Amino acid sequence: MYPCRKVGLGGGLKPIEKELGIDRDRQDLSGRDAIRLWRQYERGDESALDTLVSYNRDDTVNLRRLADIVADRLHADVFEPVVGVQPN
């Protein structure tokens, strides 16, 4: 969250993904749905677990993409302005 804010990205994961053009397989699911799906699975609904795993996979894959984008932007903001500047 803090590195995202440092480069001007705010809000939750899904709004940031949208702003950066990062797609999800399941646009229709939210964190609340994840809780609901887990509870359904606990009650014996095996298909709910499959959906939940798919949702969580999107989170992890997209977080990696987001981390790469944010790291590149931070690098550009922090290091590129001082390239060639000699320390005192």
mmCIF file as gemmi writes it, N, C-alpha and C atoms, coordinates in Angstrom:
data_model
loop_
_atom_site.group_PDB
_atom_site.id
_atom_site.type_symbol
_atom_site.label_atom_id
_atom_site.label_alt_id
_atom_site.label_comp_id
_atom_site.label_asym_id
_atom_site.label_entity_id
_atom_site.label_seq_id
_atom_site.pdbx_PDB_ins_code
_atom_site.Cartn_x
_atom_site.Cartn_y
_atom_site.Cartn_z
_atom_site.occupancy
_atom_site.B_iso_or_equiv
_atom_site.pdbx_formal_charge
_atom_site.auth_seq_id
_atom_site.auth_asym_id
_atom_site.pdbx_PDB_model_num
ATOM 1 N N . MET Axp A 1 ? 0.822 -1.186 0 1 0 ? 1 A 1
ATOM 2 C CA . MET Axp A 1 ? 0 0 0 1 0 ? 1 A 1
ATOM 3 C C . MET Axp A 1 ? 0.873 1.259 0 1 0 ? 1 A 1
ATOM 4 N N . TYR Axp A 2 ? 1.871 1.317 0.875 1 0 ? 2 A 1
ATOM 5 C CA . TYR Axp A 2 ? 2.681 2.53 0.973 1 0 ? 2 A 1
ATOM 6 C C . TYR Axp A 2 ? 3.518 2.789 -0.277 1 0 ? 2 A 1
ATOM 7 N N . PRO Axp A 3 ? 4.148 1.76 -0.847 1 0 ? 3 A 1
ATOM 8 C CA . PRO Axp A 3 ? 4.854 2.023 -2.112 1 0 ? 3 A 1
ATOM 9 C C . PRO Axp A 3 ? 3.916 2.499 -3.222 1 0 ? 3 A 1
ATOM 10 N N . CYS Axp A 4 ? 2.704 1.953 -3.257 1 0 ? 4 A 1
ATOM 11 C CA . CYS Axp A 4 ? 1.734 2.406 -4.262 1 0 ? 4 A 1
ATOM 12 C C . CYS Axp A 4 ? 1.419 3.882 -4.064 1 0 ? 4 A 1
ATOM 13 N N . ARG Axp A 5 ? 1.18 4.264 -2.852 1 0 ? 5 A 1
ATOM 14 C CA . ARG Axp A 5 ? 0.88 5.671 -2.581 1 0 ? 5 A 1
ATOM 15 C C . ARG Axp A 5 ? 2.044 6.568 -2.972 1 0 ? 5 A 1
ATOM 16 N N . LYS Axp A 6 ? 3.262 6.085 -2.747 1 0 ? 6 A 1
ATOM 17 C CA . LYS Axp A 6 ? 4.461 6.869 -3.06 1 0 ? 6 A 1
ATOM 18 C C . LYS Axp A 6 ? 4.528 7.216 -4.551 1 0 ? 6 A 1
ATOM 19 N N . VAL Axp A 7 ? 3.98 6.353 -5.4 1 0 ? 7 A 1
ATOM 20 C CA . VAL Axp A 7 ? 4.002 6.615 -6.841 1 0 ? 7 A 1
ATOM 21 C C . VAL Axp A 7 ? 2.648 7.089 -7.369 1 0 ? 7 A 1
ATOM 22 N N . GLY Axp A 8 ? 1.767 7.51 -6.453 1 0 ? 8 A 1
ATOM 23 C CA . GLY Axp A 8 ? 0.505 8.117 -6.86 1 0 ? 8 A 1
ATOM 24 C C . GLY Axp A 8 ? -0.643 7.166 -7.124 1 0 ? 8 A 1
ATOM 25 N N . LEU Axp A 9 ? -0.545 5.938 -6.65 1 0 ? 9 A 1
ATOM 26 C CA . LEU Axp A 9 ? -1.623 4.969 -6.82 1 0 ? 9 A 1
ATOM 27 C C . LEU Axp A 9 ? -2.351 4.806 -5.494 1 0 ? 9 A 1
ATOM 28 N N . GLY Axp A 10 ? -3.652 5.018 -5.51 1 0 ? 10 A 1
ATOM 29 C CA . GLY Axp A 10 ? -4.42 4.902 -4.279 1 0 ? 10 A 1
ATOM 30 C C . GLY Axp A 10 ? -5.629 4.021 -4.452 1 0 ? 10 A 1
ATOM 31 N N . GLY Axp A 11 ? -6.215 3.651 -3.341 1 0 ? 11 A 1
ATOM 32 C CA . GLY Axp A 11 ? -7.386 2.785 -3.364 1 0 ? 11 A 1
ATOM 33 C C . GLY Axp A 11 ? -6.991 1.356 -3.091 1 0 ? 11 A 1
ATOM 34 N N . GLY Axp A 12 ? -7.916 0.459 -3.298 1 0 ? 12 A 1
ATOM 35 C CA . GLY Axp A 12 ? -7.649 -0.954 -3.081 1 0 ? 12 A 1
ATOM 36 C C . GLY Axp A 12 ? -7.008 -1.593 -4.299 1 0 ? 12 A 1
ATOM 37 N N . LEU Axp A 13 ? -6.744 -2.877 -4.176 1 0 ? 13 A 1
ATOM 38 C CA . LEU Axp A 13 ? -6.073 -3.606 -5.242 1 0 ? 13 A 1
ATOM 39 C C . LEU Axp A 13 ? -6.837 -3.539 -6.561 1 0 ? 13 A 1
ATOM 40 N N . LYS Axp A 14 ? -8.126 -3.772 -6.529 1 0 ? 14 A 1
ATOM 41 C CA . LYS Axp A 14 ? -8.883 -3.817 -7.788 1 0 ? 14 A 1
ATOM 42 C C . LYS Axp A 14 ? -8.924 -2.465 -8.506 1 0 ? 14 A 1
ATOM 43 N N . PRO Axp A 15 ? -9.157 -1.348 -7.802 1 0 ? 15 A 1
ATOM 44 C CA . PRO Axp A 15 ? -9.096 -0.06 -8.512 1 0 ? 15 A 1
ATOM 45 C C . PRO Axp A 15 ? -7.706 0.244 -9.086 1 0 ? 15 A 1
ATOM 46 N N . ILE Axp A 16 ? -6.66 -0.151 -8.374 1 0 ? 16 A 1
ATOM 47 C CA . ILE Axp A 16 ? -5.304 0.071 -8.883 1 0 ? 16 A 1
ATOM 48 C C . ILE Axp A 16 ? -5.063 -0.796 -10.108 1 0 ? 16 A 1
ATOM 49 N N . GLU Axp A 17 ? -5.504 -2.051 -10.046 1 0 ? 17 A 1
ATOM 50 C CA . GLU Axp A 17 ? -5.381 -2.927 -11.214 1 0 ? 17 A 1
ATOM 51 C C . GLU Axp A 17 ? -6.068 -2.305 -12.428 1 0 ? 17 A 1
ATOM 52 N N . LYS Axp A 18 ? -7.255 -1.798 -12.205 1 0 ? 18 A 1
ATOM 53 C CA . LYS Axp A 18 ? -8.021 -1.191 -13.301 1 0 ? 18 A 1
ATOM 54 C C . LYS Axp A 18 ? -7.276 0.007 -13.88 1 0 ? 18 A 1
ATOM 55 N N . GLU Axp A 19 ? -6.75 0.859 -13 1 0 ? 19 A 1
ATOM 56 C CA . GLU Axp A 19 ? -6.015 2.042 -13.441 1 0 ? 19 A 1
ATOM 57 C C . GLU Axp A 19 ? -4.79 1.67 -14.282 1 0 ? 19 A 1
ATOM 58 N N . LEU Axp A 20 ? -4.144 0.564 -13.933 1 0 ? 20 A 1
ATOM 59 C CA . LEU Axp A 20 ? -2.93 0.138 -14.626 1 0 ? 20 A 1
ATOM 60 C C . LEU Axp A 20 ? -3.196 -0.805 -15.791 1 0 ? 20 A 1
ATOM 61 N N . GLY Axp A 21 ? -4.46 -1.165 -15.996 1 0 ? 21 A 1
ATOM 62 C CA . GLY Axp A 21 ? -4.797 -2.067 -17.092 1 0 ? 21 A 1
ATOM 63 C C . GLY Axp A 21 ? -4.457 -3.523 -16.826 1 0 ? 21 A 1
ATOM 64 N N . ILE Axp A 22 ? -4.435 -3.903 -15.558 1 0 ? 22 A 1
ATOM 65 C CA . ILE Axp A 22 ? -4.181 -5.298 -15.179 1 0 ? 22 A 1
ATOM 66 C C . ILE Axp A 22 ? -5.526 -6.002 -15.081 1 0 ? 22 A 1
ATOM 67 N N . ASP Axp A 23 ? -5.7 -7.047 -15.87 1 0 ? 23 A 1
ATOM 68 C CA . ASP Axp A 23 ? -6.982 -7.755 -15.921 1 0 ? 23 A 1
ATOM 69 C C . ASP Axp A 23 ? -7.066 -8.888 -14.908 1 0 ? 23 A 1
ATOM 70 N N . ARG Axp A 24 ? -8.309 -9.257 -14.609 1 0 ? 24 A 1
ATOM 71 C CA . ARG Axp A 24 ? -8.624 -10.394 -13.748 1 0 ? 24 A 1
ATOM 72 C C . ARG Axp A 24 ? -9.528 -11.333 -14.515 1 0 ? 24 A 1
ATOM 73 N N . ASP Axp A 25 ? -9.417 -12.63 -14.202 1 0 ? 25 A 1
ATOM 74 C CA . ASP Axp A 25 ? -10.351 -13.586 -14.792 1 0 ? 25 A 1
ATOM 75 C C . ASP Axp A 25 ? -11.75 -13.385 -14.232 1 0 ? 25 A 1
ATOM 76 N N . ARG Axp A 26 ? -11.838 -13.054 -12.946 1 0 ? 26 A 1
ATOM 77 C CA . ARG Axp A 26 ? -13.136 -12.931 -12.268 1 0 ? 26 A 1
ATOM 78 C C . ARG Axp A 26 ? -13.34 -11.505 -11.764 1 0 ? 26 A 1
ATOM 79 N N . GLN Axp A 27 ? -13.768 -10.629 -12.64 1 0 ? 27 A 1
ATOM 80 C CA . GLN Axp A 27 ? -14.048 -9.237 -12.276 1 0 ? 27 A 1
ATOM 81 C C . GLN Axp A 27 ? -15.227 -9.125 -11.305 1 0 ? 27 A 1
ATOM 82 N N . ASP Axp A 28 ? -16.062 -10.163 -11.29 1 0 ? 28 A 1
ATOM 83 C CA . ASP Axp A 28 ? -17.309 -10.111 -10.533 1 0 ? 28 A 1
ATOM 84 C C . ASP Axp A 28 ? -17.143 -10.453 -9.056 1 0 ? 28 A 1
ATOM 85 N N . LEU Axp A 29 ? -15.948 -10.833 -8.605 1 0 ? 29 A 1
ATOM 86 C CA . LEU Axp A 29 ? -15.765 -11.25 -7.218 1 0 ? 29 A 1
ATOM 87 C C . LEU Axp A 29 ? -15.039 -10.182 -6.413 1 0 ? 29 A 1
ATOM 88 N N . SER Axp A 30 ? -15.386 -10.125 -5.123 1 0 ? 30 A 1
ATOM 89 C CA . SER Axp A 30 ? -14.757 -9.181 -4.205 1 0 ? 30 A 1
ATOM 90 C C . SER Axp A 30 ? -14.227 -9.936 -2.986 1 0 ? 30 A 1
ATOM 91 N N . GLY Axp A 31 ? -13.6 -9.217 -2.088 1 0 ? 31 A 1
ATOM 92 C CA . GLY Axp A 31 ? -13.129 -9.814 -0.847 1 0 ? 31 A 1
ATOM 93 C C . GLY Axp A 31 ? -14.265 -10.409 -0.026 1 0 ? 31 A 1
ATOM 94 N N . ARG Axp A 32 ? -15.407 -9.77 -0.069 1 0 ? 32 A 1
ATOM 95 C CA . ARG Axp A 32 ? -16.575 -10.331 0.638 1 0 ? 32 A 1
ATOM 96 C C . ARG Axp A 32 ? -16.991 -11.663 0.033 1 0 ? 32 A 1
ATOM 97 N N . ASP Axp A 33 ? -16.891 -11.736 -1.289 1 0 ? 33 A 1
ATOM 98 C CA . ASP Axp A 33 ? -17.209 -13.002 -1.951 1 0 ? 33 A 1
ATOM 99 C C . ASP Axp A 33 ? -16.237 -14.095 -1.518 1 0 ? 33 A 1
ATOM 100 N N . ALA Axp A 34 ? -14.984 -13.729 -1.315 1 0 ? 34 A 1
ATOM 101 C CA . ALA Axp A 34 ? -13.996 -14.712 -0.876 1 0 ? 34 A 1
ATOM 102 C C . ALA Axp A 34 ? -14.403 -15.322 0.47 1 0 ? 34 A 1
ATOM 103 N N . ILE Axp A 35 ? -14.868 -14.498 1.37 1 0 ? 35 A 1
ATOM 104 C CA . ILE Axp A 35 ? -15.33 -14.994 2.674 1 0 ? 35 A 1
ATOM 105 C C . ILE Axp A 35 ? -16.535 -15.909 2.489 1 0 ? 35 A 1
ATOM 106 N N . ARG Axp A 36 ? -17.464 -15.472 1.675 1 0 ? 36 A 1
ATOM 107 C CA . ARG Axp A 36 ? -18.656 -16.28 1.407 1 0 ? 36 A 1
ATOM 108 C C . ARG Axp A 36 ? -18.283 -17.621 0.786 1 0 ? 36 A 1
ATOM 109 N N . LEU Axp A 37 ? -17.378 -17.597 -0.163 1 0 ? 37 A 1
ATOM 110 C CA . LEU Axp A 37 ? -16.951 -18.834 -0.818 1 0 ? 37 A 1
ATOM 111 C C . LEU Axp A 37 ? -16.285 -19.787 0.161 1 0 ? 37 A 1
ATOM 112 N N . TRP Axp A 38 ? -15.462 -19.251 1.057 1 0 ? 38 A 1
ATOM 113 C CA . TRP Axp A 38 ? -14.826 -20.109 2.064 1 0 ? 38 A 1
ATOM 114 C C . TRP Axp A 38 ? -15.873 -20.777 2.948 1 0 ? 38 A 1
ATOM 115 N N . ARG Axp A 39 ? -16.842 -20.007 3.356 1 0 ? 39 A 1
ATOM 116 C CA . ARG Axp A 39 ? -17.903 -20.576 4.211 1 0 ? 39 A 1
ATOM 117 C C . ARG Axp A 39 ? -18.697 -21.637 3.466 1 0 ? 39 A 1
ATOM 118 N N . GLN Axp A 40 ? -18.958 -21.393 2.183 1 0 ? 40 A 1
ATOM 119 C CA . GLN Axp A 40 ? -19.656 -22.405 1.382 1 0 ? 40 A 1
ATOM 120 C C . GLN Axp A 40 ? -18.826 -23.687 1.306 1 0 ? 40 A 1
ATOM 121 N N . TYR Axp A 41 ? -17.522 -23.532 1.114 1 0 ? 41 A 1
ATOM 122 C CA . TYR Axp A 41 ? -16.638 -24.691 1.06 1 0 ? 41 A 1
ATOM 123 C C . TYR Axp A 41 ? -16.662 -25.455 2.388 1 0 ? 41 A 1
ATOM 124 N N . GLU Axp A 42 ? -16.618 -24.713 3.484 1 0 ? 42 A 1
ATOM 125 C CA . GLU Axp A 42 ? -16.654 -25.37 4.8 1 0 ? 42 A 1
ATOM 126 C C . GLU Axp A 42 ? -17.941 -26.175 4.986 1 0 ? 42 A 1
ATOM 127 N N . ARG Axp A 43 ? -19 -25.744 4.32 1 0 ? 43 A 1
ATOM 128 C CA . ARG Axp A 43 ? -20.274 -26.472 4.397 1 0 ? 43 A 1
ATOM 129 C C . ARG Axp A 43 ? -20.369 -27.589 3.355 1 0 ? 43 A 1
ATOM 130 N N . GLY Axp A 44 ? -19.261 -27.841 2.628 1 0 ? 44 A 1
ATOM 131 C CA . GLY Axp A 44 ? -19.237 -28.972 1.724 1 0 ? 44 A 1
ATOM 132 C C . GLY Axp A 44 ? -19.312 -28.669 0.248 1 0 ? 44 A 1
ATOM 133 N N . ASP Axp A 45 ? -19.344 -27.403 -0.14 1 0 ? 45 A 1
ATOM 134 C CA . ASP Axp A 45 ? -19.438 -27.035 -1.552 1 0 ? 45 A 1
ATOM 135 C C . ASP Axp A 45 ? -18.033 -26.984 -2.157 1 0 ? 45 A 1
ATOM 136 N N . GLU Axp A 46 ? -17.624 -28.083 -2.794 1 0 ? 46 A 1
ATOM 137 C CA . GLU Axp A 46 ? -16.286 -28.181 -3.37 1 0 ? 46 A 1
ATOM 138 C C . GLU Axp A 46 ? -16.061 -27.159 -4.489 1 0 ? 46 A 1
ATOM 139 N N . SER Axp A 47 ? -17.106 -26.844 -5.253 1 0 ? 47 A 1
ATOM 140 C CA . SER Axp A 47 ? -16.935 -25.888 -6.354 1 0 ? 47 A 1
ATOM 141 C C . SER Axp A 47 ? -16.621 -24.484 -5.827 1 0 ? 47 A 1
ATOM 142 N N . ALA Axp A 48 ? -17.076 -24.183 -4.622 1 0 ? 48 A 1
ATOM 143 C CA . ALA Axp A 48 ? -16.771 -22.881 -4.033 1 0 ? 48 A 1
ATOM 144 C C . ALA Axp A 48 ? -15.267 -22.74 -3.811 1 0 ? 48 A 1
ATOM 145 N N . LEU Axp A 49 ? -14.621 -23.834 -3.427 1 0 ? 49 A 1
ATOM 146 C CA . LEU Axp A 49 ? -13.174 -23.785 -3.229 1 0 ? 49 A 1
ATOM 147 C C . LEU Axp A 49 ? -12.46 -23.537 -4.559 1 0 ? 49 A 1
ATOM 148 N N . ASP Axp A 50 ? -12.91 -24.16 -5.615 1 0 ? 50 A 1
ATOM 149 C CA . ASP Axp A 50 ? -12.297 -23.929 -6.925 1 0 ? 50 A 1
ATOM 150 C C . ASP Axp A 50 ? -12.385 -22.455 -7.319 1 0 ? 50 A 1
ATOM 151 N N . THR Axp A 51 ? -13.539 -21.851 -7.097 1 0 ? 51 A 1
ATOM 152 C CA . THR Axp A 51 ? -13.729 -20.437 -7.417 1 0 ? 51 A 1
ATOM 153 C C . THR Axp A 51 ? -12.845 -19.568 -6.537 1 0 ? 51 A 1
ATOM 154 N N . LEU Axp A 52 ? -12.765 -19.897 -5.254 1 0 ? 52 A 1
ATOM 155 C CA . LEU Axp A 52 ? -11.94 -19.138 -4.321 1 0 ? 52 A 1
ATOM 156 C C . LEU Axp A 52 ? -10.459 -19.224 -4.7 1 0 ? 52 A 1
ATOM 157 N N . VAL Axp A 53 ? -10.002 -20.4 -5.065 1 0 ? 53 A 1
ATOM 158 C CA . VAL Axp A 53 ? -8.603 -20.561 -5.472 1 0 ? 53 A 1
ATOM 159 C C . VAL Axp A 53 ? -8.325 -19.726 -6.722 1 0 ? 53 A 1
ATOM 160 N N . SER Axp A 54 ? -9.24 -19.709 -7.658 1 0 ? 54 A 1
ATOM 161 C CA . SER Axp A 54 ? -9.088 -18.905 -8.865 1 0 ? 54 A 1
ATOM 162 C C . SER Axp A 54 ? -8.993 -17.422 -8.515 1 0 ? 54 A 1
ATOM 163 N N . TYR Axp A 55 ? -9.851 -16.973 -7.622 1 0 ? 55 A 1
ATOM 164 C CA . TYR Axp A 55 ? -9.847 -15.578 -7.167 1 0 ? 55 A 1
ATOM 165 C C . TYR Axp A 55 ? -8.517 -15.235 -6.496 1 0 ? 55 A 1
ATOM 166 N N . ASN Axp A 56 ? -8.053 -16.111 -5.615 1 0 ? 56 A 1
ATOM 167 C CA . ASN Axp A 56 ? -6.791 -15.88 -4.915 1 0 ? 56 A 1
ATOM 168 C C . ASN Axp A 56 ? -5.601 -15.939 -5.868 1 0 ? 56 A 1
ATOM 169 N N . ARG Axp A 57 ? -5.682 -16.784 -6.875 1 0 ? 57 A 1
ATOM 170 C CA . ARG Axp A 57 ? -4.615 -16.844 -7.878 1 0 ? 57 A 1
ATOM 171 C C . ARG Axp A 57 ? -4.513 -15.505 -8.603 1 0 ? 57 A 1
ATOM 172 N N . ASP Axp A 58 ? -5.649 -14.925 -8.966 1 0 ? 58 A 1
ATOM 173 C CA . ASP Axp A 58 ? -5.629 -13.596 -9.584 1 0 ? 58 A 1
ATOM 174 C C . ASP Axp A 58 ? -4.941 -12.583 -8.673 1 0 ? 58 A 1
ATOM 175 N N . ASP Axp A 59 ? -5.269 -12.624 -7.389 1 0 ? 59 A 1
ATOM 176 C CA . ASP Axp A 59 ? -4.634 -11.701 -6.441 1 0 ? 59 A 1
ATOM 177 C C . ASP Axp A 59 ? -3.118 -11.844 -6.464 1 0 ? 59 A 1
ATOM 178 N N . THR Axp A 60 ? -2.634 -13.07 -6.365 1 0 ? 60 A 1
ATOM 179 C CA . THR Axp A 60 ? -1.183 -13.263 -6.264 1 0 ? 60 A 1
ATOM 180 C C . THR Axp A 60 ? -0.468 -12.932 -7.575 1 0 ? 60 A 1
ATOM 181 N N . VAL Axp A 61 ? -1.033 -13.34 -8.688 1 0 ? 61 A 1
ATOM 182 C CA . VAL Axp A 61 ? -0.419 -13.024 -9.983 1 0 ? 61 A 1
ATOM 183 C C . VAL Axp A 61 ? -0.422 -11.517 -10.207 1 0 ? 61 A 1
ATOM 184 N N . ASN Axp A 62 ? -1.541 -10.874 -9.902 1 0 ? 62 A 1
ATOM 185 C CA . ASN Axp A 62 ? -1.644 -9.436 -10.132 1 0 ? 62 A 1
ATOM 186 C C . ASN Axp A 62 ? -0.791 -8.636 -9.159 1 0 ? 62 A 1
ATOM 187 N N . LEU Axp A 63 ? -0.639 -9.123 -7.937 1 0 ? 63 A 1
ATOM 188 C CA . LEU Axp A 63 ? 0.235 -8.434 -6.993 1 0 ? 63 A 1
ATOM 189 C C . LEU Axp A 63 ? 1.678 -8.457 -7.478 1 0 ? 63 A 1
ATOM 190 N N . ARG Axp A 64 ? 2.082 -9.547 -8.098 1 0 ? 64 A 1
ATOM 191 C CA . ARG Axp A 64 ? 3.44 -9.616 -8.657 1 0 ? 64 A 1
ATOM 192 C C . ARG Axp A 64 ? 3.6 -8.58 -9.764 1 0 ? 64 A 1
ATOM 193 N N . ARG Axp A 65 ? 2.619 -8.511 -10.663 1 0 ? 65 A 1
ATOM 194 C CA . ARG Axp A 65 ? 2.677 -7.522 -11.75 1 0 ? 65 A 1
ATOM 195 C C . ARG Axp A 65 ? 2.686 -6.101 -11.184 1 0 ? 65 A 1
ATOM 196 N N . LEU Axp A 66 ? 1.839 -5.86 -10.18 1 0 ? 66 A 1
ATOM 197 C CA . LEU Axp A 66 ? 1.777 -4.543 -9.554 1 0 ? 66 A 1
ATOM 198 C C . LEU Axp A 66 ? 3.112 -4.198 -8.886 1 0 ? 66 A 1
ATOM 199 N N . ALA Axp A 67 ? 3.698 -5.161 -8.185 1 0 ? 67 A 1
ATOM 200 C CA . ALA Axp A 67 ? 4.981 -4.921 -7.52 1 0 ? 67 A 1
ATOM 201 C C . ALA Axp A 67 ? 6.059 -4.553 -8.536 1 0 ? 67 A 1
ATOM 202 N N . ASP Axp A 68 ? 6.06 -5.217 -9.674 1 0 ? 68 A 1
ATOM 203 C CA . ASP Axp A 68 ? 7.038 -4.898 -10.714 1 0 ? 68 A 1
ATOM 204 C C . ASP Axp A 68 ? 6.846 -3.471 -11.229 1 0 ? 68 A 1
ATOM 205 N N . ILE Axp A 69 ? 5.602 -3.094 -11.476 1 0 ? 69 A 1
ATOM 206 C CA . ILE Axp A 69 ? 5.304 -1.743 -11.968 1 0 ? 69 A 1
ATOM 207 C C . ILE Axp A 69 ? 5.709 -0.695 -10.94 1 0 ? 69 A 1
ATOM 208 N N . VAL Axp A 70 ? 5.336 -0.913 -9.681 1 0 ? 70 A 1
ATOM 209 C CA . VAL Axp A 70 ? 5.65 0.051 -8.626 1 0 ? 70 A 1
ATOM 210 C C . VAL Axp A 70 ? 7.163 0.14 -8.416 1 0 ? 70 A 1
ATOM 211 N N . ALA Axp A 71 ? 7.852 -1.003 -8.431 1 0 ? 71 A 1
ATOM 212 C CA . ALA Axp A 71 ? 9.311 -0.987 -8.263 1 0 ? 71 A 1
ATOM 213 C C . ALA Axp A 71 ? 9.971 -0.193 -9.387 1 0 ? 71 A 1
ATOM 214 N N . ASP Axp A 72 ? 9.508 -0.381 -10.617 1 0 ? 72 A 1
ATOM 215 C CA . ASP Axp A 72 ? 10.058 0.377 -11.743 1 0 ? 72 A 1
ATOM 216 C C . ASP Axp A 72 ? 9.823 1.871 -11.563 1 0 ? 72 A 1
ATOM 217 N N . ARG Axp A 73 ? 8.627 2.235 -11.132 1 0 ? 73 A 1
ATOM 218 C CA . ARG Axp A 73 ? 8.32 3.662 -10.935 1 0 ? 73 A 1
ATOM 219 C C . ARG Axp A 73 ? 9.139 4.253 -9.793 1 0 ? 73 A 1
ATOM 220 N N . LEU Axp A 74 ? 9.275 3.507 -8.705 1 0 ? 74 A 1
ATOM 221 C CA . LEU Axp A 74 ? 10.088 3.992 -7.587 1 0 ? 74 A 1
ATOM 222 C C . LEU Axp A 74 ? 11.542 4.162 -8.029 1 0 ? 74 A 1
ATOM 223 N N . HIS Axp A 75 ? 12.034 3.205 -8.769 1 0 ? 75 A 1
ATOM 224 C CA . HIS Axp A 75 ? 13.409 3.302 -9.251 1 0 ? 75 A 1
ATOM 225 C C . HIS Axp A 75 ? 13.578 4.552 -10.108 1 0 ? 75 A 1
ATOM 226 N N . ALA Axp A 76 ? 12.636 4.773 -10.997 1 0 ? 76 A 1
ATOM 227 C CA . ALA Axp A 76 ? 12.702 5.952 -11.858 1 0 ? 76 A 1
ATOM 228 C C . ALA Axp A 76 ? 12.641 7.245 -11.043 1 0 ? 76 A 1
ATOM 229 N N . ASP Axp A 77 ? 11.779 7.272 -10.041 1 0 ? 77 A 1
ATOM 230 C CA . ASP Axp A 77 ? 11.612 8.482 -9.229 1 0 ? 77 A 1
ATOM 231 C C . ASP Axp A 77 ? 12.812 8.749 -8.332 1 0 ? 77 A 1
ATOM 232 N N . VAL Axp A 78 ? 13.424 7.681 -7.815 1 0 ? 78 A 1
ATOM 233 C CA . VAL Axp A 78 ? 14.486 7.845 -6.821 1 0 ? 78 A 1
ATOM 234 C C . VAL Axp A 78 ? 15.87 7.9 -7.46 1 0 ? 78 A 1
ATOM 235 N N . PHE Axp A 79 ? 16.147 6.996 -8.393 1 0 ? 79 A 1
ATOM 236 C CA . PHE Axp A 79 ? 17.513 6.865 -8.87 1 0 ? 79 A 1
ATOM 237 C C . PHE Axp A 79 ? 17.804 7.599 -10.177 1 0 ? 79 A 1
ATOM 238 N N . GLU Axp A 80 ? 16.852 7.629 -11.087 1 0 ? 80 A 1
ATOM 239 C CA . GLU Axp A 80 ? 17.134 8.258 -12.37 1 0 ? 80 A 1
ATOM 240 C C . GLU Axp A 80 ? 17.475 9.742 -12.249 1 0 ? 80 A 1
ATOM 241 N N . PRO Axp A 81 ? 16.856 10.496 -11.33 1 0 ? 81 A 1
ATOM 242 C CA . PRO Axp A 81 ? 17.231 11.914 -11.219 1 0 ? 81 A 1
ATOM 243 C C . PRO Axp A 81 ? 18.671 12.135 -10.746 1 0 ? 81 A 1
ATOM 244 N N . VAL Axp A 82 ? 19.275 11.133 -10.092 1 0 ? 82 A 1
ATOM 245 C CA . VAL Axp A 82 ? 20.63 11.346 -9.546 1 0 ? 82 A 1
ATOM 246 C C . VAL Axp A 82 ? 21.707 10.597 -10.324 1 0 ? 82 A 1
ATOM 247 N N . VAL Axp A 83 ? 21.348 9.989 -11.439 1 0 ? 83 A 1
ATOM 248 C CA . VAL Axp A 83 ? 22.346 9.302 -12.25 1 0 ? 83 A 1
ATOM 249 C C . VAL Axp A 83 ? 23.357 10.337 -12.727 1 0 ? 83 A 1
ATOM 250 N N . GLY Axp A 84 ? 24.607 10.041 -12.513 1 0 ? 84 A 1
ATOM 251 C CA . GLY Axp A 84 ? 25.653 10.946 -12.939 1 0 ? 84 A 1
ATOM 252 C C . GLY Axp A 84 ? 26.028 12 -11.901 1 0 ? 84 A 1
ATOM 253 N N . VAL Axp A 85 ? 25.271 12.076 -10.82 1 0 ? 85 A 1
ATOM 254 C CA . VAL Axp A 85 ? 25.6 13.029 -9.76 1 0 ? 85 A 1
ATOM 255 C C . VAL Axp A 85 ? 26.6 12.365 -8.825 1 0 ? 85 A 1
ATOM 256 N N . GLN Axp A 86 ? 27.722 13.017 -8.609 1 0 ? 86 A 1
ATOM 257 C CA . GLN Axp A 86 ? 28.771 12.474 -7.743 1 0 ? 86 A 1
ATOM 258 C C . GLN Axp A 86 ? 28.456 12.804 -6.279 1 0 ? 86 A 1
ATOM 259 N N . PRO Axp A 87 ? 28.692 11.852 -5.368 1 0 ? 87 A 1
ATOM 260 C CA . PRO Axp A 87 ? 28.472 12.147 -3.94 1 0 ? 87 A 1
ATOM 261 C C . PRO Axp A 87 ? 29.46 13.189 -3.461 1 0 ? 87 A 1
ATOM 262 N N . ASN Axp A 88 ? 29.067 13.974 -2.463 1 0 ? 88 A 1
ATOM 263 C CA . ASN Axp A 88 ? 29.922 15.032 -1.901 1 0 ? 88 A 1
ATOM 264 C C . ASN Axp A 88 ? 31.059 14.466 -1.121 1 0 ? 88 A 1
